[in-house]
Amino acid sequence: MKKNIINILFYAFGVFFIIYYFTLTAAMGLITFSKYLLLGGIFLCIFGFINQTLYKNEVYKKIIKVIKPLFIVGLTIFILTELAIIGFSFQKNMDKADYTIVLGAGIRGETMTVTLKQRVDTAIEYANLNEDYGYIVVTGGQGPGESITEAEAMKRHLVKNGIEDERVIKEEHATDTYENLEFSKEIIEKHSGKKINELNIKVITSGFHLLRSRMLCNELGYKNVTYCASPIWAIFIPTYYIREFIGFYKMLVFDILLK
């Protein structure tokens, strides 16, 4: 009975990820990370079939005996990390800040992705609530398939929606979250003539991205920071939250432990 339940779970999750991939692709076009969910779904279905077929084989039993504790440890780490990411994802502080940093999330040509537009729209909401106070730093360089920098695309959208041009500061060289915050810090300190820990800073990004952003802010010496989560469409949740698990540990190793 226990074996049957485990196999059913493998098949169920496998089929879910396969269907999710094709649904997401049909609705939103190709999302880079989603192909790994497709591969994961196929792997789970194949593993479920192997487990169902060979569960009585003595060699297979020995292999599973070795793999099982590793799988349990890995699954536990995944669940605890995701709970931490989710737990931090609901912050939406709209109080005034001296500088508000909007983190980049990719563009296609000159068009913002849905995720990036939601971040910038949240910045517009914040700016309209706090008119004539504070600057907005838009951060993100130009990557493959991008005709302009992410920062330029973000600034255009802000200005188009009534935010004063002089209120928006561009950081156009960052290629990842660490650089978003590192380069923004340099620009803010130069612009204000003050150290970053003397200023009230707000970071606007997607909810799944807030925990990583907070840890990097701490690492880079930001002190007085509030966070504001932009919404994401429900269809993106599996892709972005699973991808964030990988991004979180990549950040932990390369941006904190090895820096």
C-alpha positions as CSV (number, residue, x, y, z in Angstrom):
1,M,0.0,0.0,0.0
2,K,2.8,2.4,1.0
3,K,4.6,1.6,-2.3
4,N,1.5,2.4,-4.3
5,I,1.0,5.7,-2.6
6,I,4.6,6.7,-3.2
7,N,4.3,5.7,-6.9
8,I,1.0,7.6,-7.2
9,L,2.7,10.7,-5.8
10,F,5.5,10.4,-8.3
11,Y,3.1,10.1,-11.2
12,A,0.8,12.9,-9.9
13,F,3.6,15.4,-9.5
14,G,5.2,14.3,-12.8
15,V,2.0,14.8,-14.8
16,F,1.3,18.1,-13.0
17,F,4.6,19.5,-14.1
18,I,4.2,18.3,-17.6
19,I,0.7,19.8,-17.9
20,Y,1.8,22.9,-16.2
21,Y,4.7,23.4,-18.7
22,F,2.5,23.2,-21.7
23,T,-0.3,25.4,-20.1
24,L,2.3,28.1,-19.1
25,T,3.9,28.0,-22.6
26,A,0.6,28.2,-24.4
27,A,-0.6,31.1,-22.2
28,M,2.6,33.1,-21.8
29,G,5.1,31.9,-24.3
30,L,8.4,30.2,-23.5
31,I,9.6,30.9,-19.9
32,T,13.3,30.0,-19.6
33,F,13.2,28.0,-16.4
34,S,9.9,26.2,-17.1
35,K,11.7,23.7,-19.3
36,Y,13.4,22.3,-16.2
37,L,10.0,21.7,-14.7
38,L,9.0,19.7,-17.8
39,L,12.2,17.7,-17.5
40,G,11.5,17.2,-13.8
41,G,8.0,16.0,-14.6
42,I,9.2,13.5,-17.1
43,F,11.9,12.3,-14.7
44,L,9.3,11.8,-11.9
45,C,7.0,9.7,-14.2
46,I,10.0,7.6,-15.4
47,F,11.2,7.1,-11.8
48,G,7.6,6.2,-10.7
49,F,7.5,3.5,-13.4
50,I,11.0,2.1,-12.5
51,N,10.0,2.1,-8.8
52,Q,6.8,0.3,-9.6
53,T,8.6,-2.3,-11.8
54,L,11.7,-3.0,-9.8
55,Y,10.7,-2.6,-6.2
56,K,11.3,-6.3,-5.5
57,N,14.7,-6.4,-7.1
58,E,17.4,-6.8,-4.5
59,V,20.0,-4.6,-6.2
60,Y,17.4,-1.9,-6.7
61,K,16.5,-2.2,-3.0
62,K,20.1,-1.6,-2.0
63,I,20.3,1.5,-4.3
64,I,17.1,2.9,-2.8
65,K,18.4,2.3,0.7
66,V,21.3,4.6,-0.1
67,I,19.3,7.2,-2.0
68,K,16.4,7.4,0.4
69,P,18.1,9.3,3.3
70,L,19.6,11.8,0.8
71,F,16.2,12.3,-0.8
72,I,14.6,12.9,2.6
73,V,17.3,15.5,3.6
74,G,17.0,17.2,0.3
75,L,13.2,17.4,0.5
76,T,13.4,18.7,4.0
77,I,15.8,21.5,3.0
78,F,13.6,22.3,0.0
79,I,10.4,22.5,2.1
80,L,12.0,24.6,4.9
81,T,13.6,27.0,2.4
82,E,10.4,27.4,0.5
83,L,8.5,28.1,3.7
84,A,11.0,30.9,4.5
85,I,10.7,32.4,1.0
86,I,6.9,32.3,1.2
87,G,6.9,33.6,4.8
88,F,8.8,36.7,3.7
89,S,6.9,37.3,0.5
90,F,3.8,39.2,1.8
91,Q,5.5,42.4,2.9
92,K,4.1,45.5,1.3
93,N,5.4,48.6,3.1
94,M,4.3,51.8,1.4
95,D,5.8,54.2,4.0
96,K,8.0,57.0,2.7
97,A,11.7,56.3,1.9
98,D,14.5,58.6,0.8
99,Y,15.3,56.2,-2.1
100,T,13.3,53.4,-3.5
101,I,15.1,50.6,-5.5
102,V,13.1,48.7,-8.1
103,L,14.9,45.5,-9.0
104,G,15.1,44.3,-12.6
105,A,13.5,41.2,-14.0
106,G,14.2,41.1,-17.7
107,I,12.8,42.6,-20.9
108,R,12.2,41.3,-24.4
109,G,13.4,43.8,-27.0
110,E,12.2,47.0,-25.4
111,T,9.1,45.4,-23.7
112,M,9.1,44.6,-20.0
113,T,8.2,41.1,-18.9
114,V,5.0,40.8,-16.9
115,T,7.0,40.3,-13.7
116,L,9.0,43.4,-14.3
117,K,6.0,45.5,-15.2
118,Q,4.3,44.4,-12.0
119,R,7.3,45.6,-10.0
120,V,7.3,49.0,-11.8
121,D,3.5,49.4,-11.4
122,T,4.0,48.8,-7.7
123,A,6.6,51.6,-7.7
124,I,4.1,53.8,-9.4
125,E,1.5,53.0,-6.7
126,Y,4.1,53.9,-4.1
127,A,5.2,57.1,-5.8
128,N,1.6,58.3,-6.1
129,L,1.1,57.7,-2.4
130,N,4.2,59.7,-1.6
131,E,4.3,62.5,-4.1
132,D,7.2,65.0,-4.0
133,Y,9.2,62.7,-1.6
134,G,12.1,60.5,-2.4
135,Y,13.8,59.2,-5.5
136,I,13.3,56.0,-7.4
137,V,16.3,54.0,-8.5
138,V,15.6,51.6,-11.4
139,T,18.3,48.9,-11.7
140,G,19.2,46.5,-14.5
141,G,21.6,46.3,-17.4
142,Q,21.2,45.0,-20.9
143,G,21.2,41.3,-21.6
144,P,20.8,38.9,-24.5
145,G,17.6,39.7,-26.4
146,E,17.3,43.1,-24.9
147,S,17.4,46.2,-27.1
148,I,17.8,48.6,-24.3
149,T,18.7,48.3,-20.6
150,E,16.1,47.1,-18.1
151,A,16.6,50.4,-16.3
152,E,15.7,52.4,-19.4
153,A,12.6,50.4,-20.0
154,M,11.5,50.9,-16.4
155,K,12.2,54.6,-16.4
156,R,10.1,55.0,-19.6
157,H,7.2,53.3,-18.0
158,L,7.4,55.4,-14.9
159,V,7.6,58.7,-16.8
160,K,4.8,57.6,-19.1
161,N,2.7,57.1,-16.0
162,G,3.3,60.5,-14.5
163,I,6.4,60.1,-12.4
164,E,8.7,63.1,-12.8
165,D,11.8,62.4,-14.9
166,E,14.2,64.0,-12.4
167,R,12.8,61.7,-9.7
168,V,14.0,58.5,-11.5
169,I,17.6,57.5,-11.3
170,K,18.9,54.7,-13.6
171,E,21.5,52.1,-12.8
172,E,22.3,50.4,-16.1
173,H,25.1,47.9,-15.5
174,A,23.8,45.2,-13.0
175,T,23.4,41.6,-14.2
176,D,22.1,40.0,-11.1
177,T,20.5,40.8,-7.7
178,Y,23.8,41.3,-5.9
179,E,24.9,43.9,-8.5
180,N,21.4,45.5,-8.5
181,L,21.9,46.3,-4.8
182,E,25.6,46.9,-4.9
183,F,25.6,49.4,-7.8
184,S,22.4,51.1,-6.6
185,K,24.1,51.6,-3.2
186,E,27.0,53.4,-5.0
187,I,24.7,55.6,-7.0
188,I,22.6,56.5,-4.0
189,E,25.6,57.4,-1.8
190,K,27.0,59.5,-4.6
191,H,23.7,61.2,-5.3
192,S,22.8,61.9,-1.7
193,G,26.3,62.6,-0.3
194,K,25.4,60.2,2.6
195,K,26.3,56.7,3.6
196,I,23.6,54.1,2.8
197,N,23.1,53.4,6.5
198,E,22.1,57.0,7.0
199,L,19.2,56.8,4.6
200,N,15.8,55.2,4.6
201,I,15.7,52.7,1.7
202,K,12.8,50.8,0.2
203,V,13.2,47.8,-2.0
204,I,10.5,46.8,-4.5
205,T,10.6,43.4,-6.0
206,S,8.4,40.3,-6.4
207,G,7.4,38.5,-3.2
208,F,9.4,35.4,-4.0
209,H,12.5,37.6,-4.3
210,L,12.2,39.4,-1.0
211,L,14.1,37.0,1.3
212,R,17.1,36.9,-1.0
213,S,17.0,40.7,-1.4
214,R,16.9,41.2,2.3
215,M,19.9,39.0,2.9
216,L,21.9,40.8,0.3
217,C,20.9,44.2,1.7
218,N,22.3,43.0,5.1
219,E,25.5,41.8,3.4
220,L,26.0,45.1,1.6
221,G,25.5,47.3,4.7
222,Y,22.0,48.6,4.1
223,K,20.5,49.3,7.6
224,N,17.2,51.2,7.4
225,V,15.4,49.1,4.8
226,T,11.7,48.4,4.2
227,Y,10.4,45.9,1.6
228,C,7.4,46.0,-0.7
229,A,6.3,43.0,-2.7
230,S,4.8,43.4,-6.1
231,P,2.1,40.8,-7.1
232,I,2.7,38.0,-9.5
233,W,0.2,36.1,-11.6
234,A,-0.8,32.7,-10.1
235,I,0.3,30.8,-13.3
236,F,3.9,31.9,-12.5
237,I,4.0,30.7,-8.9
238,P,5.4,27.1,-9.5
239,T,8.1,28.4,-11.9
240,Y,9.3,31.3,-9.8
241,Y,9.2,29.8,-6.4
242,I,11.0,26.7,-7.5
243,R,13.5,28.7,-9.4
244,E,14.0,31.0,-6.3
245,F,15.1,27.9,-4.3
246,I,18.0,27.6,-6.7
247,G,18.7,31.3,-6.8
248,F,18.7,31.4,-3.0
249,Y,21.5,28.9,-2.6
250,K,23.4,30.3,-5.5
251,M,23.3,33.6,-3.7
252,L,24.3,32.1,-0.4
253,V,27.4,30.4,-1.8
254,F,28.6,32.9,-4.4
255,D,27.4,36.2,-3.1
256,I,27.9,35.7,0.7
257,L,30.1,32.7,1.6
258,L,32.7,33.2,-1.2
259,K,32.7,37.0,-1.4
